[in-house]
């Protein structure tokens, strides 16, 4: 199975900060990677797919980069509604797997 | 608009089975697969498996093989996930999510989640 390692697992930040989360895959997955945001008690929400394509309706302050084994999610200017947990997911090979999550808190 | 609506919360005893439904609307069922993801309390996301809305092809997470069965009813655009021989660590919120068939999978719409509690 492909393992995804997210870092950091916890991030403390302020409104207006630029934030970057990293996701490393245990083997190459081309650009078959997605990012999700999850708030407490809610289903995850798709932010980015194909490593860098912004899902319709997602603010442009979110961006994704990477290919192969290293990927990043950047929030350009953190807004109050962005405080949540973020997950990466590889979609290259079954079983599909998720990273362990990064909780972004004030 | 696309909607995935799941069945309600369940409480089960160890060893029992649970069947969760995911009723879809707002899109053509056969153009997407339904994936199932679960989340234990305070934990991360775990992919369980998927079933194609086109031909019923399935892929299951190996650790659940033999205990999980995913099915669809194309007449009602509904997907089902049955988990048998329940254990306490199957206590989780279970989500269904749709993903387009084809090379670029992404889970663009999710159900609201179904809490399954396994307790004696």
Interface residues (C-beta under 8 A of the other chain):
Chain A: X32 X34 X36 X38 X43 X44 X45 X46 X49 X50 X55 X87 X89 X91 X94 X95 X96 X97 X98 X99 X100 X101
Chain B: X35 X37 X44 X45 X46 X47 X50 X59 X61 X62 X95 X97 X104 X105 X106 X107 X108 X110 X111 X112 X113
